Amino acid sequence: MKKMRNKAIKYISVLLLAASVTACERVIDLDLPDGDDLPYVDAWITDQPGVQTIKFMKATDYMSQNAPEVISDAQITVTDVTAGKSYPFTFKNGAYNYDAGSNSIGVIGHTYKLSITWKGEQFEAADQLKRNSIIDSLTATYEEEDGEDKAGYYVKLYAHDPVGAIDYTWIRTYRNGELNHYVGEMLSTDGTIGGDDGLTDGFAFIPPFRDGVTSGEKPYEKGDVVKILFRSLSKPSFDFMEQVQAQLTNDGLFGKVLTNVPANVRNLQSTSGTKIYGWFGTVAEISATKKIE
């Protein structure tokens, strides 16, 4: 009864708020000038074997329905600064690729540098590949419908933070090989949310991460294959991902004005005004998979 009463109060509050907004609503058509086609990179290097991919494109206008334009005339190299090895990426099928075969480019603890030569100018970015947190297990339990949570299988993630440093983790959930958009992506600091004071060093991940890999709106079904992917992050890459996440969830009546998320790619020509946006990051990956039976 209490839950229903709270829902009613929220519903009435929303109706009153909507009425107050729509009562003074006025549609304004803005003739906005075309923005610049901003070049940006999407470059994440992993410690996994096989092909590594870097995308270099031009962003389109916010209201445009066109796909971003691919930039194909750059020279891109990734250097393992720690080991003194360089990996030239070649352009193919709309992206820049390097096939490491059965080996991997990324090594935990190593520092990496991205080098881009484009239109006669040099650009660089750097990141350090950090260790990962630890996935202990995945469990799945069938639960009956409970309020807004539908009946189905609910997967729980059990993980813990390794001792000895502040660890930043990017958590992704896949359902049958595709990213599960019903649960979103999560960011962890030592197994908790926010706060990098080291107080939870070595502890188990808190319940929001344990329960956050299942959506009550669309729980799992028999036969589903659930994969949880951990990607380690450096502190700068974690800060970047936090800002990206904030922009992606920035909507509604009290949403803030959208801004370009800061980049870590710098132009080596100090007098040039050319900028490349986006981010170069390195991640170590571990995963756990469970089939619902």
N, C-alpha and C positions, 0 to 999 in steps of 0.2 A: 504493500500500500504506500509505503514511504517513497519507494522508487517511482511509482506512478505519479505521486503528488509532485515530486521533484521534476519529472518530465513535463507535467502540465504547466508548472511554473515557468520552466525554461521555454516551453512552446509559446505561452502567452507573452513572455518577455520578448521573444523573437518577433512575434506578430506586431507588438507595439513598436519595436524598433524599426521594423520594416515599414510600418505605416508612417512613422515620423520621417523616414528617409524618402519614401515615394511621394509623400505629400508635397515635397518641394523639388521633385525630380524634374530635370530639364535636360533634354538630349542636345549635345553640342557636337557638331561635326568639325573636326580640326583638319586643316590642310597642312599636314606636317611635311617639312622638307625631307628629301632622302638623306639618310645618314651615310657615313663613310663605310666602305666594306673593310671591316677591321680584320687583319690577319690573326689567326690564333692556332695554337698547337694543342693537341690532345695526345700527350706522350707519357705513358706509364710503362716502365720496364720492370719485369718480374724476375724471380729466381727460377722460373719454370723452363724446361727445355722447349725447343721448337721455335716457331716464328714469333718475333717481336714486331709490333706494329706502331707506327707513329702517324697521326693524321695532321695535315697542315692545310688549313682552309681559310676562306674569307667569310666572316659572319654576314648574314643578310639583315635587312631592316627588320625591326621587331614585328611589324604587321605583314611582312612578306610571306607568301606561300611557297616561295622557291627554296630549293635545297641549297645549302652552302656551296660556294664555288671551291673546287679543289685546286690547290696550288701545286703544280707539278714541276716547276723549274728551280727547285732549291737543291742544295747539297746538304745532307744531314748525316751527322756522325755522332755516335755515343761512345764515350771514352770511360773505361774503368780506370780512374785516376790512381787508385790504390795499387792495382796490378800493372798499370802502364800498357793496357791493351785498348785498341780502338776497333770499333765495329761500324763500317760504312753501311748505311741504309740506302736501298735502291727503290725508286718509284715504280709501282706496279698495281694495277686495279684500284686506283684512286687513293693509295696510301703508300707510305714509305715502310719497307720491310727489311728485316734481317733474319735469316734462318740459321739458328744456332745448332740445328740438328738435334742430336741426343744430349748435347751440352746445354748450358744456360749462360746468359750474359750476367744475370744478377747473382751476387754473392753477399750474404749477410755480413754487415760490417764495412763493406766497401763504399767508397764515394764515387759518384758518377757525374759526368759532365755531358750535357747536350750541346752540340755545336751546329749552327745553321748558317749557311751562306746563301743569301738571297738578295737579288738586285744589287750586287756589288757590296753588300754590307754584311758584317759578322755579328751573330747573336749567340749568347751562351746562357745556360742555366745549369744548376747543380743540385744534387740531392744525395742523401746517404740512405742506404738500404738497411733497415732495422730488423731485429728479430721479431718473431711473432708470438702472440699469446697461444694458449694451449686449449684445444677442444677435447673435452673428456668423453662426451657421449651425446647421442640424440635419443630421445624416447618419444613414443607415440601412444596416445590413449584416446579411446573413443569417448566422447562426452555428449550428453543429451542437450537439447536446446535450453538455453538459460538466458531469459530476457532477450537482448539484442544479439547474443552469441548463438549462432546456428549450430545444429547438431552436426557432428563430424569428428574427424581425427585431429587432435591437437598435439603438435610436436613441441617438445621442450629442448632447449639447448643448455647443456652443462659444460662450462668452460672455466678456466682459471688463469690468473695472471702470473707469469713467471717472476721469481724474486730477483731483486737487484737493480731495477731501473724503472723509469716511467715508460710504459708501453702504450702506444696509440694504435687502435685497431679499427679497421673499416670492415663492417659485417654486411655481407650480401646473402640473400636467400633466393634459391632457385626452386622452381616447381616444374618437373618434367622437362628439364633442360632450358627453361626460360626464366628470366628474372621475375620473381613474385612481386608484382607491383602493389598487391594488397597489403603488404607489410612494410614496404619501403626499405631503405638502407639505414644502418645504424652506425654510430661512431662511439667508441669506448675509450676511456682513459683509465688504465689499470682496472678494467672490468666495471667501471662505474661511469656516471654521466657528469662531465665537467670536473674541474678540480684536478690539478696536477701536483698535489702536495705530497704524493707518495704514501698517504695514509692507508690506502687499500693495496699496497704492494704485496703480491703473492696471494691475494684473496680470490675467492670464487666470484664469478660474474654475478651481478645483482639481478633480481627477478625481471626487470624490464627487458633485459637481453634474453633471459631464459624463456620468457613467454612471448617475446617480440617477433619470433619467427613464424607465428601462426596468426591469421586474421580471423576474428569471430564472424566477420561478414562472409568469408569464404574459407572455411577450414578444409583440411585435406580429405581425400577420399581413398578408398582401397585401390591399390595399383599405382598411386602417385609416388614419384620418386622425389624426395626432398634433399637438396644439397645446401649446406651452409659453408660459405667461403669466408675465411679470414684473410685480410690483407693488412700487413703491417705498414705503419706510416711513420715518417719522421715528424717532428713537431711542426715544421713549416707546412708540410703536406697536409697534416691534420687540420691546421688552421685554415688552409685553403678549402678543404672539404667541408668544414663547418660553415664557411661563408657560402659555398655553393648550395649546401643543404638549406641554409636560411633563405636564399633567393628562390629556390624551387618551392618552398612552402610559404612564400611571402604573398598572401592573397587575402581576400575578404575586405570588409569595410575599413579595417585599421591597418591594412598592408602598407609597407613603406615604399617609397619610390625606388624602382629598380636601378641598380648601379652595376658597372663592370667590376667583377671580382678581380682583385689584384693578381698580377702575374709574377712569375719568377724568371722570365726570360728578359735579359737585358741586352741592349744594343751596345757593342763595344766602341762604336763611334759616338763619342760624347756630344758632338755638335749636331748629330742627326735627330730629326724629329720622328723617324719611323719606329713604330713599336710593334711587337708581336705579343699578343695576349695569350691566355691559356696557362697551362702548367706542365712542367716536367717533373715527374715523381718516380720513385722506385719502391717496389713492394715485394715482400716475401709472402707467398701464398700457402695456406694449408686448408684442407676441406674435410668435411665428413658428410656421408650420404646415408639416407635411410629410405627403404621402400616400405610403404604402408601396406601391411598384410593383415 
